Amino acid sequence: MYVCICNAITDTMIRQAAAEGVRSVAELTRRTGCAGECGSCADLAAQVLQEARAQRPFRLPLLAQAA
């Protein structure tokens, strides 16, 4: 579904951005343009981003084992 009509940004694109590490609507706007024009999609974009980040499993970086 389209979230940002002004810039043709879909929920799938927002979820992909979240998977790539986007953490805030401000960062989403910088990367995709979402919520950068009229701003009427900002609340929905934030909700989709938050949901996508919550579904993403938390992964700790692997540390090399000491010899």
Chimera marker file (.cmm) of the C-alpha trace (Angstrom):
<marker_set name="trace">
<marker id="1" x="0.000" y="0.000" z="0.000" r="1" g="1" b="0" radius="0.5"/>
<marker id="2" x="1.162" y="3.528" z="-0.666" r="1" g="1" b="0" radius="0.5"/>
<marker id="3" x="2.083" y="5.429" z="2.488" r="1" g="1" b="0" radius="0.5"/>
<marker id="4" x="3.528" y="8.563" z="0.882" r="1" g="1" b="0" radius="0.5"/>
<marker id="5" x="1.589" y="9.512" z="-2.227" r="1" g="1" b="0" radius="0.5"/>
<marker id="6" x="3.781" y="12.571" z="-2.900" r="1" g="1" b="0" radius="0.5"/>
<marker id="7" x="6.908" y="10.428" z="-3.347" r="1" g="1" b="0" radius="0.5"/>
<marker id="8" x="5.326" y="7.039" z="-4.204" r="1" g="1" b="0" radius="0.5"/>
<marker id="9" x="6.700" y="5.315" z="-1.076" r="1" g="1" b="0" radius="0.5"/>
<marker id="10" x="5.037" y="2.040" z="-0.118" r="1" g="1" b="0" radius="0.5"/>
<marker id="11" x="4.912" y="0.167" z="3.174" r="1" g="1" b="0" radius="0.5"/>
<marker id="12" x="7.175" y="-2.455" z="1.580" r="1" g="1" b="0" radius="0.5"/>
<marker id="13" x="9.785" y="0.197" z="0.867" r="1" g="1" b="0" radius="0.5"/>
<marker id="14" x="9.588" y="1.425" z="4.465" r="1" g="1" b="0" radius="0.5"/>
<marker id="15" x="9.988" y="-2.132" z="5.772" r="1" g="1" b="0" radius="0.5"/>
<marker id="16" x="13.017" y="-2.599" z="3.518" r="1" g="1" b="0" radius="0.5"/>
<marker id="17" x="14.523" y="0.624" z="4.838" r="1" g="1" b="0" radius="0.5"/>
<marker id="18" x="13.973" y="-0.634" z="8.392" r="1" g="1" b="0" radius="0.5"/>
<marker id="19" x="15.730" y="-3.889" z="7.496" r="1" g="1" b="0" radius="0.5"/>
<marker id="20" x="18.633" y="-1.795" z="6.201" r="1" g="1" b="0" radius="0.5"/>
<marker id="21" x="18.898" y="-0.013" z="9.552" r="1" g="1" b="0" radius="0.5"/>
<marker id="22" x="16.681" y="3.075" z="9.279" r="1" g="1" b="0" radius="0.5"/>
<marker id="23" x="15.667" y="3.950" z="12.823" r="1" g="1" b="0" radius="0.5"/>
<marker id="24" x="13.643" y="7.167" z="12.599" r="1" g="1" b="0" radius="0.5"/>
<marker id="25" x="11.219" y="9.002" z="10.338" r="1" g="1" b="0" radius="0.5"/>
<marker id="26" x="13.828" y="11.730" z="9.883" r="1" g="1" b="0" radius="0.5"/>
<marker id="27" x="16.293" y="9.169" z="8.539" r="1" g="1" b="0" radius="0.5"/>
<marker id="28" x="13.537" y="7.589" z="6.433" r="1" g="1" b="0" radius="0.5"/>
<marker id="29" x="12.817" y="11.011" z="4.933" r="1" g="1" b="0" radius="0.5"/>
<marker id="30" x="16.492" y="11.562" z="4.111" r="1" g="1" b="0" radius="0.5"/>
<marker id="31" x="16.796" y="8.174" z="2.420" r="1" g="1" b="0" radius="0.5"/>
<marker id="32" x="13.452" y="7.890" z="0.631" r="1" g="1" b="0" radius="0.5"/>
<marker id="33" x="11.747" y="11.275" z="0.669" r="1" g="1" b="0" radius="0.5"/>
<marker id="34" x="8.817" y="9.827" z="2.629" r="1" g="1" b="0" radius="0.5"/>
<marker id="35" x="7.053" y="12.563" z="4.646" r="1" g="1" b="0" radius="0.5"/>
<marker id="36" x="9.267" y="15.153" z="3.001" r="1" g="1" b="0" radius="0.5"/>
<marker id="37" x="6.614" y="17.018" z="1.028" r="1" g="1" b="0" radius="0.5"/>
<marker id="38" x="3.216" y="17.647" z="2.607" r="1" g="1" b="0" radius="0.5"/>
<marker id="39" x="3.895" y="15.533" z="5.724" r="1" g="1" b="0" radius="0.5"/>
<marker id="40" x="0.408" y="14.022" z="5.930" r="1" g="1" b="0" radius="0.5"/>
<marker id="41" x="1.917" y="10.513" z="5.855" r="1" g="1" b="0" radius="0.5"/>
<marker id="42" x="4.351" y="11.046" z="8.737" r="1" g="1" b="0" radius="0.5"/>
<marker id="43" x="2.213" y="9.304" z="11.372" r="1" g="1" b="0" radius="0.5"/>
<marker id="44" x="1.542" y="6.256" z="9.200" r="1" g="1" b="0" radius="0.5"/>
<marker id="45" x="5.177" y="6.112" z="8.103" r="1" g="1" b="0" radius="0.5"/>
<marker id="46" x="6.269" y="6.167" z="11.752" r="1" g="1" b="0" radius="0.5"/>
<marker id="47" x="3.828" y="3.387" z="12.592" r="1" g="1" b="0" radius="0.5"/>
<marker id="48" x="4.988" y="1.164" z="9.706" r="1" g="1" b="0" radius="0.5"/>
<marker id="49" x="8.632" y="1.829" z="10.578" r="1" g="1" b="0" radius="0.5"/>
<marker id="50" x="8.043" y="1.026" z="14.252" r="1" g="1" b="0" radius="0.5"/>
<marker id="51" x="6.194" y="-2.204" z="13.420" r="1" g="1" b="0" radius="0.5"/>
<marker id="52" x="8.919" y="-3.274" z="11.000" r="1" g="1" b="0" radius="0.5"/>
<marker id="53" x="11.634" y="-2.625" z="13.553" r="1" g="1" b="0" radius="0.5"/>
<marker id="54" x="9.703" y="-4.547" z="16.245" r="1" g="1" b="0" radius="0.5"/>
<marker id="55" x="9.392" y="-7.599" z="13.972" r="1" g="1" b="0" radius="0.5"/>
<marker id="56" x="13.061" y="-7.570" z="13.105" r="1" g="1" b="0" radius="0.5"/>
<marker id="57" x="14.962" y="-9.997" z="15.330" r="1" g="1" b="0" radius="0.5"/>
<marker id="58" x="17.550" y="-8.417" z="17.593" r="1" g="1" b="0" radius="0.5"/>
<marker id="59" x="20.987" y="-9.699" z="16.685" r="1" g="1" b="0" radius="0.5"/>
<marker id="60" x="24.111" y="-9.223" z="18.699" r="1" g="1" b="0" radius="0.5"/>
<marker id="61" x="27.327" y="-8.899" z="16.711" r="1" g="1" b="0" radius="0.5"/>
<marker id="62" x="29.451" y="-12.009" z="16.743" r="1" g="1" b="0" radius="0.5"/>
<marker id="63" x="32.663" y="-11.673" z="18.667" r="1" g="1" b="0" radius="0.5"/>
<marker id="64" x="35.742" y="-13.647" z="17.815" r="1" g="1" b="0" radius="0.5"/>
<marker id="65" x="36.522" y="-16.281" z="20.400" r="1" g="1" b="0" radius="0.5"/>
<marker id="66" x="39.712" y="-15.820" z="22.349" r="1" g="1" b="0" radius="0.5"/>
<marker id="67" x="42.346" y="-18.435" z="21.553" r="1" g="1" b="0" radius="0.5"/>
<link id1="1" id2="2" r="1" g="1" b="0" radius="0.2"/>
<link id1="2" id2="3" r="1" g="1" b="0" radius="0.2"/>
<link id1="3" id2="4" r="1" g="1" b="0" radius="0.2"/>
<link id1="4" id2="5" r="1" g="1" b="0" radius="0.2"/>
<link id1="5" id2="6" r="1" g="1" b="0" radius="0.2"/>
<link id1="6" id2="7" r="1" g="1" b="0" radius="0.2"/>
<link id1="7" id2="8" r="1" g="1" b="0" radius="0.2"/>
<link id1="8" id2="9" r="1" g="1" b="0" radius="0.2"/>
<link id1="9" id2="10" r="1" g="1" b="0" radius="0.2"/>
<link id1="10" id2="11" r="1" g="1" b="0" radius="0.2"/>
<link id1="11" id2="12" r="1" g="1" b="0" radius="0.2"/>
<link id1="12" id2="13" r="1" g="1" b="0" radius="0.2"/>
<link id1="13" id2="14" r="1" g="1" b="0" radius="0.2"/>
<link id1="14" id2="15" r="1" g="1" b="0" radius="0.2"/>
<link id1="15" id2="16" r="1" g="1" b="0" radius="0.2"/>
<link id1="16" id2="17" r="1" g="1" b="0" radius="0.2"/>
<link id1="17" id2="18" r="1" g="1" b="0" radius="0.2"/>
<link id1="18" id2="19" r="1" g="1" b="0" radius="0.2"/>
<link id1="19" id2="20" r="1" g="1" b="0" radius="0.2"/>
<link id1="20" id2="21" r="1" g="1" b="0" radius="0.2"/>
<link id1="21" id2="22" r="1" g="1" b="0" radius="0.2"/>
<link id1="22" id2="23" r="1" g="1" b="0" radius="0.2"/>
<link id1="23" id2="24" r="1" g="1" b="0" radius="0.2"/>
<link id1="24" id2="25" r="1" g="1" b="0" radius="0.2"/>
<link id1="25" id2="26" r="1" g="1" b="0" radius="0.2"/>
<link id1="26" id2="27" r="1" g="1" b="0" radius="0.2"/>
<link id1="27" id2="28" r="1" g="1" b="0" radius="0.2"/>
<link id1="28" id2="29" r="1" g="1" b="0" radius="0.2"/>
<link id1="29" id2="30" r="1" g="1" b="0" radius="0.2"/>
<link id1="30" id2="31" r="1" g="1" b="0" radius="0.2"/>
<link id1="31" id2="32" r="1" g="1" b="0" radius="0.2"/>
<link id1="32" id2="33" r="1" g="1" b="0" radius="0.2"/>
<link id1="33" id2="34" r="1" g="1" b="0" radius="0.2"/>
<link id1="34" id2="35" r="1" g="1" b="0" radius="0.2"/>
<link id1="35" id2="36" r="1" g="1" b="0" radius="0.2"/>
<link id1="36" id2="37" r="1" g="1" b="0" radius="0.2"/>
<link id1="37" id2="38" r="1" g="1" b="0" radius="0.2"/>
<link id1="38" id2="39" r="1" g="1" b="0" radius="0.2"/>
<link id1="39" id2="40" r="1" g="1" b="0" radius="0.2"/>
<link id1="40" id2="41" r="1" g="1" b="0" radius="0.2"/>
<link id1="41" id2="42" r="1" g="1" b="0" radius="0.2"/>
<link id1="42" id2="43" r="1" g="1" b="0" radius="0.2"/>
<link id1="43" id2="44" r="1" g="1" b="0" radius="0.2"/>
<link id1="44" id2="45" r="1" g="1" b="0" radius="0.2"/>
<link id1="45" id2="46" r="1" g="1" b="0" radius="0.2"/>
<link id1="46" id2="47" r="1" g="1" b="0" radius="0.2"/>
<link id1="47" id2="48" r="1" g="1" b="0" radius="0.2"/>
<link id1="48" id2="49" r="1" g="1" b="0" radius="0.2"/>
<link id1="49" id2="50" r="1" g="1" b="0" radius="0.2"/>
<link id1="50" id2="51" r="1" g="1" b="0" radius="0.2"/>
<link id1="51" id2="52" r="1" g="1" b="0" radius="0.2"/>
<link id1="52" id2="53" r="1" g="1" b="0" radius="0.2"/>
<link id1="53" id2="54" r="1" g="1" b="0" radius="0.2"/>
<link id1="54" id2="55" r="1" g="1" b="0" radius="0.2"/>
<link id1="55" id2="56" r="1" g="1" b="0" radius="0.2"/>
<link id1="56" id2="57" r="1" g="1" b="0" radius="0.2"/>
<link id1="57" id2="58" r="1" g="1" b="0" radius="0.2"/>
<link id1="58" id2="59" r="1" g="1" b="0" radius="0.2"/>
<link id1="59" id2="60" r="1" g="1" b="0" radius="0.2"/>
<link id1="60" id2="61" r="1" g="1" b="0" radius="0.2"/>
<link id1="61" id2="62" r="1" g="1" b="0" radius="0.2"/>
<link id1="62" id2="63" r="1" g="1" b="0" radius="0.2"/>
<link id1="63" id2="64" r="1" g="1" b="0" radius="0.2"/>
<link id1="64" id2="65" r="1" g="1" b="0" radius="0.2"/>
<link id1="65" id2="66" r="1" g="1" b="0" radius="0.2"/>
<link id1="66" id2="67" r="1" g="1" b="0" radius="0.2"/>
</marker_set>
